[in-house]
Amino acid sequence: MPDPMPVDLPDVKAEVEAAFAAYEHALVTNDVPTLEAIFRDDPRTIRYGVGENLYGMHAIRAFRRARSPVGVARRIGETVITTFGRDCATACTLFWRDGAPGKVGRQSQTWIRFPEGWRVVAAHVSLIDEPAP
């Protein structure tokens, strides 16, 4: 019996990987228009940040526009992108910033394909102490 929900279709996974890479580039270069375009422009879009809870694109947009471009560079690793069918995906990654020694960030995103392309509809960012090796 075929799987009714195919996971990690190669073409879909490649699309989401490219969308995630575009997001990461926009983030570390503080490309606010691209960051805004990647999130779904909808009052139901949510972004939980390290120090803020943002409900709706209006709040996300205000945060992005007010955020300092200083210290946004980071390194990522342990990125896991999983697609479900042709229109849903999750992207989870760890990140490190030079300005936060001894800390590791965690980021998760839910991506949905809309007629205009892949968009983040929910995101969560947190920071914890770097686990001991």
KOLZA-340345 format. One record per residue (C-alpha): x, z, y. Coordinates in Angstrom, 3 decimals. Layout:
<atoms>
ATOM / X / Z / Y
...
</atoms>
This chain:
<atoms>
ATOM / 0.000 / 0.000 / 0.000
ATOM / 1.530 / -1.006 / 3.374
ATOM / 2.177 / 1.711 / 5.945
ATOM / -0.729 / 1.568 / 8.438
ATOM / 1.602 / 2.809 / 11.188
ATOM / 4.934 / 1.017 / 10.958
ATOM / 7.807 / 3.085 / 12.332
ATOM / 10.845 / 1.590 / 14.065
ATOM / 9.937 / -2.085 / 13.985
ATOM / 13.264 / -3.653 / 15.026
ATOM / 11.906 / -5.759 / 17.910
ATOM / 9.845 / -2.883 / 19.331
ATOM / 12.722 / -0.440 / 18.988
ATOM / 15.021 / -2.853 / 20.856
ATOM / 12.484 / -3.072 / 23.694
ATOM / 12.240 / 0.708 / 24.043
ATOM / 16.011 / 1.116 / 23.812
ATOM / 16.335 / -1.360 / 26.703
ATOM / 13.659 / 0.476 / 28.725
ATOM / 15.403 / 3.798 / 28.060
ATOM / 18.767 / 2.315 / 29.132
ATOM / 17.168 / 1.038 / 32.352
ATOM / 15.766 / 4.517 / 33.001
ATOM / 19.159 / 6.147 / 32.387
ATOM / 20.902 / 3.706 / 34.725
ATOM / 18.285 / 4.277 / 37.430
ATOM / 18.613 / 8.043 / 37.002
ATOM / 22.394 / 8.243 / 37.393
ATOM / 22.391 / 5.781 / 40.323
ATOM / 19.392 / 7.503 / 41.970
ATOM / 17.441 / 4.223 / 42.024
ATOM / 14.191 / 5.869 / 43.095
ATOM / 12.019 / 2.705 / 43.141
ATOM / 12.986 / 1.942 / 39.529
ATOM / 12.488 / 5.569 / 38.465
ATOM / 9.010 / 5.495 / 39.994
ATOM / 8.174 / 2.177 / 38.317
ATOM / 9.193 / 3.466 / 34.880
ATOM / 6.661 / 6.305 / 34.989
ATOM / 3.001 / 5.356 / 34.559
ATOM / 1.266 / 5.430 / 37.944
ATOM / -1.574 / 7.666 / 36.823
ATOM / -2.819 / 11.160 / 37.679
ATOM / -2.485 / 12.080 / 33.965
ATOM / 1.261 / 11.358 / 33.830
ATOM / 3.239 / 14.595 / 33.432
ATOM / 6.877 / 15.487 / 34.004
ATOM / 8.077 / 18.997 / 33.267
ATOM / 11.494 / 19.407 / 34.852
ATOM / 14.113 / 22.123 / 34.714
ATOM / 12.553 / 23.836 / 37.717
ATOM / 9.252 / 22.079 / 38.351
ATOM / 5.965 / 21.155 / 36.679
ATOM / 4.736 / 17.814 / 37.972
ATOM / 1.197 / 16.686 / 37.270
ATOM / 0.372 / 13.117 / 38.227
ATOM / 2.428 / 10.292 / 39.645
ATOM / 1.846 / 11.549 / 43.185
ATOM / 3.783 / 14.751 / 42.398
ATOM / 6.471 / 12.881 / 40.431
ATOM / 6.928 / 10.421 / 43.297
ATOM / 7.231 / 13.248 / 45.857
ATOM / 9.843 / 14.992 / 43.689
ATOM / 11.920 / 11.848 / 43.210
ATOM / 11.865 / 11.004 / 46.924
ATOM / 12.890 / 14.526 / 47.976
ATOM / 15.604 / 15.046 / 45.338
ATOM / 19.212 / 15.006 / 46.485
ATOM / 21.272 / 12.137 / 45.052
ATOM / 24.243 / 14.511 / 44.697
ATOM / 25.136 / 15.589 / 41.167
ATOM / 22.846 / 13.231 / 39.255
ATOM / 25.644 / 11.788 / 37.087
ATOM / 25.529 / 12.886 / 33.472
ATOM / 26.667 / 12.078 / 29.971
ATOM / 24.119 / 11.629 / 27.200
ATOM / 24.352 / 11.941 / 23.437
ATOM / 22.358 / 12.508 / 20.275
ATOM / 19.729 / 10.057 / 21.574
ATOM / 16.887 / 9.424 / 19.127
ATOM / 14.342 / 6.718 / 19.880
ATOM / 11.450 / 6.329 / 17.449
ATOM / 8.681 / 3.759 / 17.729
ATOM / 5.219 / 4.071 / 16.216
ATOM / 3.431 / 0.779 / 15.769
ATOM / 3.942 / -1.715 / 18.580
ATOM / 2.813 / 0.351 / 21.559
ATOM / 4.050 / 3.960 / 21.318
ATOM / 7.500 / 5.543 / 21.227
ATOM / 9.404 / 8.741 / 21.851
ATOM / 12.893 / 9.046 / 23.296
ATOM / 14.840 / 12.302 / 23.034
ATOM / 18.381 / 12.915 / 24.202
ATOM / 20.846 / 15.613 / 25.093
ATOM / 22.768 / 15.482 / 28.371
ATOM / 25.654 / 17.209 / 30.100
ATOM / 26.481 / 17.446 / 33.800
ATOM / 29.864 / 18.418 / 35.220
ATOM / 28.056 / 20.660 / 37.707
ATOM / 26.544 / 22.728 / 34.878
ATOM / 29.433 / 23.786 / 32.625
ATOM / 28.403 / 25.607 / 29.474
ATOM / 24.898 / 24.118 / 29.618
ATOM / 23.242 / 21.314 / 27.696
ATOM / 20.143 / 19.514 / 28.874
ATOM / 17.362 / 18.276 / 26.651
ATOM / 15.062 / 15.442 / 27.598
ATOM / 12.061 / 14.065 / 25.769
ATOM / 9.810 / 11.219 / 26.822
ATOM / 6.674 / 9.593 / 25.478
ATOM / 6.607 / 5.843 / 26.156
ATOM / 3.484 / 3.670 / 25.903
ATOM / 3.300 / -0.121 / 26.180
ATOM / 0.843 / -1.201 / 28.876
ATOM / 0.110 / -4.759 / 30.048
ATOM / 2.798 / -4.277 / 32.726
ATOM / 5.367 / -3.079 / 30.169
ATOM / 6.734 / 0.159 / 28.710
ATOM / 6.001 / 3.256 / 30.813
ATOM / 6.720 / 6.971 / 30.448
ATOM / 3.477 / 8.966 / 30.326
ATOM / 4.981 / 12.387 / 29.572
ATOM / 8.472 / 13.826 / 29.981
ATOM / 10.069 / 17.215 / 29.505
ATOM / 13.513 / 18.270 / 30.703
ATOM / 15.081 / 21.641 / 29.958
ATOM / 18.498 / 23.251 / 30.179
ATOM / 19.944 / 25.758 / 27.733
ATOM / 23.294 / 27.416 / 27.073
ATOM / 25.606 / 25.175 / 25.102
ATOM / 25.396 / 26.315 / 21.457
ATOM / 28.598 / 27.680 / 19.934
ATOM / 30.426 / 25.114 / 17.778
</atoms>
